[in-house]
Amino acid sequence: MSAGTILVWSVTVAEIALVIAMALAAYRMLRGPRAQDRVLALDAFYIAGMSLILTFGIETGETVYFEAALVISLLGFVATAALAKFLMRGEPIE
């Protein structure tokens, strides 16, 4: 097997695994028993989505996917921090 074939197969397997991870995180967001579980599932969902976009970037070689993943990671971090603060204190902005 050549290096190109191994890369194609590994990226394909990674994409499938990330789609499954996103589906499981979406299930936990919908069925989570507590709000904290839903916030953690949202965090896992955006990390899996960001990783999926990165694998698309590796597959195609386009740089726009890497920039989109950076934006998603920044927005996801801010959203997770705001939701955690809201759950701890009851108000998102002081």
N, CA, C and O atoms as a Tinker XYZ file with bonds, in Angstrom:
   376  protein
     1  N      0.834000   -1.184000    0.000000    73     2
     2  CA     0.000000    0.000000    0.000000    64     1     3
     3  C      0.876000    1.244000    0.000000    63     2     4     5
     4  O      1.905000    1.299000    0.674000    81     3
     5  N      0.459000    2.213000   -0.749000    73     3     6
     6  CA     1.220000    3.455000   -0.819000    64     5     7
     7  C      0.782000    4.400000    0.300000    63     6     8     9
     8  O     -0.238000    4.176000    0.952000    81     7
     9  N      1.547000    5.434000    0.509000    73     7    10
    10  CA     1.245000    6.406000    1.564000    64     9    11
    11  C     -0.052000    7.151000    1.266000    63    10    12    13
    12  O     -0.799000    7.488000    2.185000    81    11
    13  N     -0.324000    7.409000   -0.009000    73    11    14
    14  CA    -1.566000    8.087000   -0.385000    64    13    15
    15  C     -2.797000    7.260000   -0.068000    63    14    16    17
    16  O     -3.811000    7.792000    0.383000    81    15
    17  N     -2.708000    5.951000   -0.305000    73    15    18
    18  CA    -3.832000    5.064000   -0.017000    64    17    19
    19  C     -4.087000    4.986000    1.482000    63    18    20    21
    20  O     -5.236000    4.994000    1.925000    81    19
    21  N     -3.022000    4.911000    2.254000    73    19    22
    22  CA    -3.173000    4.858000    3.706000    64    21    23
    23  C     -3.791000    6.145000    4.230000    63    22    24    25
    24  O     -4.633000    6.103000    5.127000    81    23
    25  N     -3.387000    7.290000    3.685000    73    23    26
    26  CA    -3.947000    8.571000    4.105000    64    25    27
    27  C     -5.430000    8.659000    3.765000    63    26    28    29
    28  O     -6.226000    9.116000    4.586000    81    27
    29  N     -5.805000    8.234000    2.582000    73    27    30
    30  CA    -7.214000    8.270000    2.180000    64    29    31
    31  C     -8.056000    7.397000    3.094000    63    30    32    33
    32  O     -9.123000    7.814000    3.544000    81    31
    33  N     -7.586000    6.196000    3.369000    73    31    34
    34  CA    -8.342000    5.286000    4.244000    64    33    35
    35  C     -8.435000    5.820000    5.668000    63    34    36    37
    36  O     -9.494000    5.740000    6.290000    81    35
    37  N     -7.352000    6.357000    6.186000    73    35    38
    38  CA    -7.378000    6.848000    7.565000    64    37    39
    39  C     -8.271000    8.077000    7.706000    63    38    40    41
    40  O     -8.963000    8.227000    8.713000    81    39
    41  N     -8.261000    8.954000    6.709000    73    39    42
    42  CA    -9.146000   10.123000    6.755000    64    41    43
    43  C    -10.603000    9.685000    6.645000    63    42    44    45
    44  O    -11.466000   10.254000    7.313000    81    43
    45  N    -10.886000    8.704000    5.831000    73    43    46
    46  CA   -12.259000    8.205000    5.698000    64    45    47
    47  C    -12.747000    7.580000    6.995000    63    46    48    49
    48  O    -13.878000    7.825000    7.416000    81    47
    49  N    -11.912000    6.783000    7.625000    73    47    50
    50  CA   -12.284000    6.169000    8.903000    64    49    51
    51  C    -12.478000    7.236000    9.977000    63    50    52    53
    52  O    -13.398000    7.139000   10.790000    81    51
    53  N    -11.613000    8.255000    9.984000    73    51    54
    54  CA   -11.745000    9.343000   10.950000    64    53    55
    55  C    -13.043000   10.116000   10.735000    63    54    56    57
    56  O    -13.703000   10.496000   11.703000    81    55
    57  N    -13.415000   10.354000    9.477000    73    55    58
    58  CA   -14.668000   11.058000    9.201000    64    57    59
    59  C    -15.869000   10.262000    9.683000    63    58    60    61
    60  O    -16.803000   10.828000   10.251000    81    59
    61  N    -15.852000    8.965000    9.462000    73    59    62
    62  CA   -16.957000    8.120000    9.923000    64    61    63
    63  C    -17.043000    8.139000   11.442000    63    62    64    65
    64  O    -18.135000    8.254000   11.999000    81    63
    65  N    -15.900000    8.028000   12.120000    73    63    66
    66  CA   -15.887000    8.046000   13.581000    64    65    67
    67  C    -16.372000    9.385000   14.129000    63    66    68    69
    68  O    -17.071000    9.422000   15.141000    81    67
    69  N    -16.010000   10.474000   13.473000    73    67    70
    70  CA   -16.448000   11.789000   13.935000    64    69    71
    71  C    -17.937000   12.010000   13.716000    63    70    72    73
    72  O    -18.589000   12.661000   14.532000    81    71
    73  N    -18.481000   11.484000   12.636000    73    71    74
    74  CA   -19.924000   11.582000   12.416000    64    73    75
    75  C    -20.672000   10.793000   13.486000    63    74    76    77
    76  O    -21.707000   11.242000   13.978000    81    75
    77  N    -20.158000    9.629000   13.844000    73    75    78
    78  CA   -20.781000    8.844000   14.919000    64    77    79
    79  C    -20.687000    9.599000   16.245000    63    78    80    81
    80  O    -21.645000    9.615000   17.017000    81    79
    81  N    -19.541000   10.220000   16.513000    73    79    82
    82  CA   -19.384000   11.001000   17.741000    64    81    83
    83  C    -20.358000   12.176000   17.779000    63    82    84    85
    84  O    -20.917000   12.490000   18.830000    81    83
    85  N    -20.560000   12.824000   16.631000    73    83    86
    86  CA   -21.513000   13.935000   16.584000    64    85    87
    87  C    -22.935000   13.453000   16.825000    63    86    88    89
    88  O    -23.717000   14.130000   17.492000    81    87
    89  N    -23.275000   12.282000   16.284000    73    87    90
    90  CA   -24.617000   11.734000   16.504000    64    89    91
    91  C    -24.836000   11.397000   17.975000    63    90    92    93
    92  O    -25.908000   11.666000   18.518000    81    91
    93  N    -23.844000   10.819000   18.617000    73    91    94
    94  CA   -23.967000   10.494000   20.039000    64    93    95
    95  C    -24.048000   11.755000   20.896000    63    94    96    97
    96  O    -24.795000   11.790000   21.874000    81    95
    97  N    -23.294000   12.778000   20.542000    73    95    98
    98  CA   -23.361000   14.036000   21.282000    64    97    99
    99  C    -24.716000   14.713000   21.082000    63    98   100   101
   100  O    -25.258000   15.300000   22.018000    81    99
   101  N    -25.260000   14.637000   19.879000    73    99   102
   102  CA   -26.590000   15.206000   19.627000    64   101   103
   103  C    -27.654000   14.464000   20.431000    63   102   104   105
   104  O    -28.590000   15.077000   20.944000    81   103
   105  N    -27.511000   13.166000   20.537000    73   103   106
   106  CA   -28.452000   12.385000   21.353000    64   105   107
   107  C    -28.380000   12.825000   22.810000    63   106   108   109
   108  O    -29.411000   12.967000   23.468000    81   107
   109  N    -27.166000   13.042000   23.319000    73   107   110
   110  CA   -27.014000   13.457000   24.714000    64   109   111
   111  C    -27.548000   14.867000   24.917000    63   110   112   113
   112  O    -28.071000   15.174000   25.988000    81   111
   113  N    -27.426000   15.739000   23.903000    73   111   114
   114  CA   -27.978000   17.084000   24.019000    64   113   115
   115  C    -29.491000   17.039000   24.125000    63   114   116   117
   116  O    -30.092000   17.818000   24.865000    81   115
   117  N    -30.104000   16.131000   23.386000    73   115   118
   118  CA   -31.564000   16.051000   23.402000    64   117   119
   119  C    -32.099000   15.310000   24.619000    63   118   120   121
   120  O    -33.160000   15.659000   25.138000    81   119
   121  N    -31.384000   14.295000   25.079000    73   119   122
   122  CA   -31.884000   13.438000   26.145000    64   121   123
   123  C    -31.155000   13.598000   27.471000    63   122   124   125
   124  O    -31.395000   12.824000   28.397000    81   123
   125  N    -30.284000   14.569000   27.581000    73   123   126
   126  CA   -29.504000   14.722000   28.804000    64   125   127
   127  C    -30.398000   14.937000   30.014000    63   126   128   129
   128  O    -31.343000   15.723000   29.954000    81   127
   129  N    -30.108000   14.247000   31.109000    73   127   130
   130  CA   -30.981000   14.408000   32.270000    64   129   131
   131  C    -30.833000   15.775000   32.941000    63   130   132   133
   132  O    -31.780000   16.258000   33.560000    81   131
   133  N    -29.665000   16.404000   32.828000    73   131   134
   134  CA   -29.455000   17.702000   33.459000    64   133   135
   135  C    -28.904000   18.690000   32.445000    63   134   136   137
   136  O    -28.452000   18.308000   31.365000    81   135
   137  N    -28.948000   19.951000   32.806000    73   135   138
   138  CA   -28.438000   20.994000   31.913000    64   137   139
   139  C    -26.924000   20.890000   31.754000    63   138   140   141
   140  O    -26.390000   21.196000   30.687000    81   139
   141  N    -26.235000   20.463000   32.801000    73   139   142
   142  CA   -24.784000   20.322000   32.716000    64   141   143
   143  C    -24.403000   19.266000   31.687000    63   142   144   145
   144  O    -23.420000   19.432000   30.965000    81   143
   145  N    -25.170000   18.184000   31.611000    73   143   146
   146  CA   -24.918000   17.153000   30.605000    64   145   147
   147  C    -25.113000   17.697000   29.201000    63   146   148   149
   148  O    -24.379000   17.337000   28.280000    81   147
   149  N    -26.091000   18.553000   29.041000    73   147   150
   150  CA   -26.346000   19.141000   27.725000    64   149   151
   151  C    -25.217000   20.095000   27.307000    63   150   152   153
   152  O    -24.850000   20.147000   26.134000    81   151
   153  N    -24.678000   20.837000   28.258000    73   151   154
   154  CA   -23.563000   21.743000   27.943000    64   153   155
   155  C    -22.336000   20.938000   27.545000    63   154   156   157
   156  O    -21.660000   21.285000   26.576000    81   155
   157  N    -22.038000   19.875000   28.273000    73   155   158
   158  CA   -20.902000   19.027000   27.911000    64   157   159
   159  C    -21.105000   18.361000   26.554000    63   158   160   161
   160  O    -20.153000   18.203000   25.789000    81   159
   161  N    -22.343000   17.970000   26.253000    73   159   162
   162  CA   -22.629000   17.379000   24.953000    64   161   163
   163  C    -22.462000   18.409000   23.836000    63   162   164   165
   164  O    -21.981000   18.080000   22.752000    81   163
   165  N    -22.857000   19.642000   24.101000    73   163   166
   166  CA   -22.650000   20.705000   23.119000    64   165   167
   167  C    -21.158000   20.929000   22.873000    63   166   168   169
   168  O    -20.732000   21.138000   21.737000    81   167
   169  N    -20.382000   20.884000   23.934000    73   167   170
   170  CA   -18.935000   21.031000   23.810000    64   169   171
   171  C    -18.349000   19.891000   22.978000    63   170   172   173
   172  O    -17.527000   20.125000   22.092000    81   171
   173  N    -18.770000   18.670000   23.260000    73   171   174
   174  CA   -18.289000   17.519000   22.487000    64   173   175
   175  C    -18.743000   17.605000   21.034000    63   174   176   177
   176  O    -18.013000   17.202000   20.128000    81   175
   177  N    -19.948000   18.129000   20.809000    73   175   178
   178  CA   -20.487000   18.250000   19.461000    64   177   179
   179  C    -19.667000   19.229000   18.624000    63   178   180   181
   180  O    -19.326000   18.938000   17.477000    81   179
   181  N    -19.353000   20.382000   19.196000    73   179   182
   182  CA   -18.597000   21.341000   18.384000    64   181   183
   183  C    -17.155000   20.895000   18.199000    63   182   184   185
   184  O    -16.555000   21.202000   17.169000    81   183
   185  N    -16.588000   20.191000   19.146000    73   183   186
   186  CA   -15.221000   19.685000   18.955000    64   185   187
   187  C    -15.197000   18.625000   17.860000    63   186   188   189
   188  O    -14.283000   18.608000   17.036000    81   187
   189  N    -16.194000   17.740000   17.843000    73   187   190
   190  CA   -16.260000   16.729000   16.783000    64   189   191
   191  C    -16.519000   17.382000   15.428000    63   190   192   193
   192  O    -15.957000   16.958000   14.418000    81   191
   193  N    -17.365000   18.407000   15.403000    73   191   194
   194  CA   -17.621000   19.121000   14.155000    64   193   195
   195  C    -16.392000   19.842000   13.643000    63   194   196   197
   196  O    -16.113000   19.841000   12.444000    81   195
   197  N    -15.659000   20.458000   14.559000    73   195   198
   198  CA   -14.428000   21.126000   14.174000    64   197   199
   199  C    -13.412000   20.111000   13.637000    63   198   200   201
   200  O    -12.732000   20.377000   12.646000    81   199
   201  N    -13.313000   18.967000   14.280000    73   199   202
   202  CA   -12.394000   17.931000   13.821000    64   201   203
   203  C    -12.810000   17.378000   12.461000    63   202   204   205
   204  O    -11.962000   17.045000   11.634000    81   203
   205  N    -14.116000   17.281000   12.237000    73   203   206
   206  CA   -14.606000   16.818000   10.938000    64   205   207
   207  C    -14.245000   17.807000    9.838000    63   206   208   209
   208  O    -13.861000   17.407000    8.739000    81   207
   209  N    -14.367000   19.082000   10.131000    73   207   210
   210  CA   -13.977000   20.094000    9.156000    64   209   211
   211  C    -12.472000   20.036000    8.894000    63   210   212   213
   212  O    -12.032000   20.217000    7.759000    81   211
   213  N    -11.687000   19.784000    9.938000    73   211   214
   214  CA   -10.243000   19.644000    9.744000    64   213   215
   215  C     -9.909000   18.441000    8.867000    63   214   216   217
   216  O     -9.004000   18.521000    8.037000    81   215
   217  N    -10.619000   17.335000    9.035000    73   215   218
   218  CA   -10.359000   16.172000    8.180000    64   217   219
   219  C    -10.761000   16.459000    6.735000    63   218   220   221
   220  O    -10.113000   15.971000    5.808000    81   219
   221  N    -11.821000   17.242000    6.529000    73   219   222
   222  CA   -12.149000   17.658000    5.169000    64   221   223
   223  C    -11.016000   18.496000    4.581000    63   222   224   225
   224  O    -10.683000   18.363000    3.403000    81   223
   225  N    -10.429000   19.356000    5.405000    73   223   226
   226  CA    -9.317000   20.171000    4.947000    64   225   227
   227  C     -8.100000   19.329000    4.591000    63   226   228   229
   228  O     -7.411000   19.613000    3.611000    81   227
   229  N     -7.833000   18.296000    5.381000    73   227   230
   230  CA    -6.724000   17.396000    5.064000    64   229   231
   231  C     -7.012000   16.653000    3.769000    63   230   232   233
   232  O     -6.119000   16.459000    2.944000    81   231
   233  N     -8.259000   16.240000    3.595000    73   231   234
   234  CA    -8.640000   15.468000    2.405000    64   233   235
   235  C     -8.538000   16.296000    1.127000    63   234   236   237
   236  O     -8.049000   15.812000    0.106000    81   235
   237  N     -8.998000   17.538000    1.186000    73   235   238
   238  CA    -9.030000   18.360000   -0.023000    64   237   239
   239  C     -7.786000   19.218000   -0.205000    63   238   240   241
   240  O     -7.437000   19.572000   -1.331000    81   239
   241  N     -7.111000   19.559000    0.897000    73   239   242
   242  CA    -5.941000   20.422000    0.801000    64   241   243
   243  C     -6.281000   21.902000    0.749000    63   242   244   245
   244  O     -5.392000   22.722000    0.517000    81   243
   245  N     -7.533000   22.266000    0.956000    73   243   246
   246  CA    -7.955000   23.668000    0.947000    64   245   247
   247  C     -7.704000   24.295000    2.315000    63   246   248   249
   248  O     -7.941000   23.664000    3.345000    81   247
   249  N     -7.227000   25.534000    2.322000    73   247   250
   250  CA    -6.933000   26.201000    3.591000    64   249   251
   251  C     -8.170000   26.810000    4.242000    63   250   252   253
   252  O     -8.144000   27.117000    5.434000    81   251
   253  N     -9.236000   26.989000    3.500000    73   251   254
   254  CA   -10.428000   27.613000    4.062000    64   253   255
   255  C    -11.047000   26.743000    5.152000    63   254   256   257
   256  O    -11.683000   27.270000    6.065000    81   255
   257  N    -10.878000   25.445000    5.077000    73   255   258
   258  CA   -11.408000   24.557000    6.112000    64   257   259
   259  C    -10.691000   24.769000    7.438000    63   258   260   261
   260  O    -11.312000   24.692000    8.498000    81   259
   261  N     -9.406000   25.031000    7.388000    73   259   262
   262  CA    -8.650000   25.256000    8.614000    64   261   263
   263  C     -9.054000   26.575000    9.276000    63   262   264   265
   264  O     -9.117000   26.670000   10.501000    81   263
   265  N     -9.325000   27.577000    8.464000    73   263   266
   266  CA    -9.787000   28.850000    9.003000    64   265   267
   267  C    -11.179000   28.718000    9.601000    63   266   268   269
   268  O    -11.464000   29.308000   10.643000    81   267
   269  N    -12.040000   27.955000    8.956000    73   267   270
   270  CA   -13.382000   27.723000    9.497000    64   269   271
   271  C    -13.312000   26.964000   10.811000    63   270   272   273
   272  O    -14.079000   27.250000   11.730000    81   271
   273  N    -12.413000   26.012000   10.913000    73   271   274
   274  CA   -12.259000   25.257000   12.161000    64   273   275
   275  C    -11.770000   26.168000   13.283000    63   274   276   277
   276  O    -12.179000   26.005000   14.433000    81   275
   277  N    -10.912000   27.114000   12.968000    73   275   278
   278  CA   -10.441000   28.054000   13.971000    64   277   279
   279  C    -11.585000   28.925000   14.487000    63   278   280   281
   280  O    -11.696000   29.154000   15.691000    81   279
   281  N    -12.427000   29.407000   13.591000    73   279   282
   282  CA   -13.568000   30.227000   13.990000    64   281   283
   283  C    -14.536000   29.409000   14.836000    63   282   284   285
   284  O    -15.042000   29.902000   15.843000    81   283
   285  N    -14.797000   28.176000   14.443000    73   283   286
   286  CA   -15.702000   27.321000   15.211000    64   285   287
   287  C    -15.144000   27.061000   16.600000    63   286   288   289
   288  O    -15.896000   27.059000   17.574000    81   287
   289  N    -13.850000   26.843000   16.706000    73   287   290
   290  CA   -13.271000   26.583000   18.021000    64   289   291
   291  C    -13.376000   27.813000   18.929000    63   290   292   293
   292  O    -13.656000   27.678000   20.120000    81   291
   293  N    -13.158000   28.991000   18.386000    73   291   294
   294  CA   -13.278000   30.202000   19.200000    64   293   295
   295  C    -14.717000   30.440000   19.649000    63   294   296   297
   296  O    -14.958000   30.747000   20.816000    81   295
   297  N    -15.667000   30.302000   18.737000    73   295   298
   298  CA   -17.068000   30.501000   19.102000    64   297   299
   299  C    -17.552000   29.423000   20.061000    63   298   300   301
   300  O    -18.339000   29.708000   20.963000    81   299
   301  N    -17.099000   28.204000   19.879000    73   299   302
   302  CA   -17.494000   27.123000   20.777000    64   301   303
   303  C    -16.971000   27.327000   22.178000    63   302   304   305
   304  O    -17.676000   27.052000   23.149000    81   303
   305  N    -15.737000   27.808000   22.303000    73   303   306
   306  CA   -15.185000   28.073000   23.623000    64   305   307
   307  C    -15.977000   29.162000   24.337000    63   306   308   309
   308  O    -16.309000   29.021000   25.514000    81   307
   309  N    -16.277000   30.236000   23.637000    73   307   310
   310  CA   -17.023000   31.339000   24.243000    64   309   311
   311  C    -18.424000   30.873000   24.637000    63   310   312   313
   312  O    -18.915000   31.227000   25.709000    81   311
   313  N    -19.063000   30.092000   23.787000    73   311   314
   314  CA   -20.410000   29.601000   24.103000    64   313   315
   315  C    -20.388000   28.673000   25.311000    63   314   316   317
   316  O    -21.269000   28.757000   26.167000    81   315
   317  N    -19.413000   27.803000   25.391000    73   315   318
   318  CA   -19.319000   26.899000   26.534000    64   317   319
   319  C    -19.051000   27.673000   27.819000    63   318   320   321
   320  O    -19.644000   27.371000   28.854000    81   319
   321  N    -18.177000   28.656000   27.768000    73   319   322
   322  CA   -17.893000   29.462000   28.959000    64   321   323
   323  C    -19.128000   30.246000   29.396000    63   322   324   325
   324  O    -19.406000   30.342000   30.591000    81   323
   325  N    -19.871000   30.808000   28.444000    73   323   326
   326  CA   -21.076000   31.563000   28.789000    64   325   327
   327  C    -22.150000   30.651000   29.377000    63   326   328   329
   328  O    -22.806000   31.022000   30.350000    81   327
   329  N    -22.337000   29.478000   28.806000    73   327   330
   330  CA   -23.337000   28.556000   29.344000    64   329   331
   331  C    -22.951000   28.051000   30.725000    63   330   332   333
   332  O    -23.812000   27.904000   31.592000    81   331
   333  N    -21.674000   27.783000   30.941000    73   331   334
   334  CA   -21.229000   27.333000   32.258000    64   333   335
   335  C    -21.431000   28.431000   33.299000    63   334   336   337
   336  O    -21.848000   28.154000   34.424000    81   335
   337  N    -21.138000   29.659000   32.929000    73   335   338
   338  CA   -21.351000   30.776000   33.856000    64   337   339
   339  C    -22.835000   30.959000   34.140000    63   338   340   341
   340  O    -23.220000   31.239000   35.275000    81   339
   341  N    -23.661000   30.804000   33.130000    73   339   342
   342  CA   -25.106000   30.924000   33.333000    64   341   343
   343  C    -25.618000   29.833000   34.256000    63   342   344   345
   344  O    -26.470000   30.098000   35.104000    81   343
   345  N    -25.121000   28.614000   34.111000    73   343   346
   346  CA   -25.580000   27.535000   34.971000    64   345   347
   347  C    -25.082000   27.697000   36.408000    63   346   348   349
   348  O    -25.758000   27.268000   37.344000    81   347
   349  N    -23.929000   28.302000   36.594000    73   347   350
   350  CA   -23.398000   28.464000   37.946000    64   349   351
   351  C    -24.069000   29.622000   38.683000    63   350   352   353
   352  O    -24.377000   29.503000   39.869000    81   351
   353  N    -24.298000   30.741000   37.990000    73   351   354
   354  CA   -24.786000   31.939000   38.677000    64   353   355
   355  C    -26.192000   32.358000   38.294000    63   354   356   357
   356  O    -26.821000   33.117000   39.031000    81   355
   357  N    -26.697000   31.898000   37.186000    73   355   358
   358  CA   -28.041000   32.252000   36.790000    64   357   359
   359  C    -28.140000   33.470000   35.896000    63   358   360   361
   360  O    -29.229000   33.799000   35.425000    81   359
   361  N    -27.031000   34.145000   35.652000    73   359   362
   362  CA   -27.040000   35.307000   34.753000    64   361   363
   363  C    -25.777000   35.277000   33.907000    63   362   364   365
   364  O    -24.679000   35.147000   34.448000    81   363
   365  N    -25.909000   35.393000   32.597000    73   363   366
   366  CA   -24.743000   35.265000   31.727000    64   365   367
   367  C    -23.832000   36.479000   31.714000    63   366   368   369
   368  O    -22.632000   36.341000   31.474000    81   367
   369  N    -24.373000   37.671000   31.968000    73   367   370
   370  CA   -23.585000   38.888000   31.889000    64   369   371
   371  C    -23.704000   39.623000   33.220000    63   370   372   373
   372  O    -24.802000   39.809000   33.744000    81   371
   373  N    -22.573000   40.032000   33.752000    73   371   374
   374  CA   -22.595000   40.784000   35.016000    64   373   375
   375  C    -22.447000   42.254000   34.754000    63   374   376
   376  O    -22.442000   43.051000   35.693000    81   375
